[in-house]
């Protein structure tokens, strides 16, 4: 009959301690990875929200730019109207003076 060999209790206890230590170390690493993933997920969501806000702000800025262009054009249109009215008045005055016989 074959003899059964047993591992000494102290060797078994040491092996179990090492396995437990390794498990604790691995569990800490897993916990840190989970925290990093949670942070990455939160960052990704925030970047998505930021992109949406930037798109909205860009549309608002485009609208404001169009409104600003219209506002900037107003005084020029008014000035053009004033110049046209002055020219029309001068031409009308000249025709009036010519037809009245004051200018030959």
Phi, psi and omega in degrees: 000146180279143179276137177272131178255133180251150176275139179299144182300322181293324177293318178297316180297319179295318179297317178297320179298317180294319178296317178297318178299316179296320177299316179298316180297316179295321178296322177295317179297318179297318179299316179295320177295320178296319178295318178297319178295319177299316179296318179295319178297315179297318179297317179298316178297318180294322177295321177298316178295319179298318179297319178296316178296319180296321179296317178297317179296323179297317178297318179297317179296322177298315179297317179295323177298318178296318178296320179296319178300317179297317180294323179290331180285333184304306181299325179295319178296319178297316180297318177299320179294320179296314180298317179298319180293320179295315179297316179298321179294317179295315179297317179297320178296318178297315178297321179295317179293321179293315181290335177278350177086010180284324178247134181261000000 
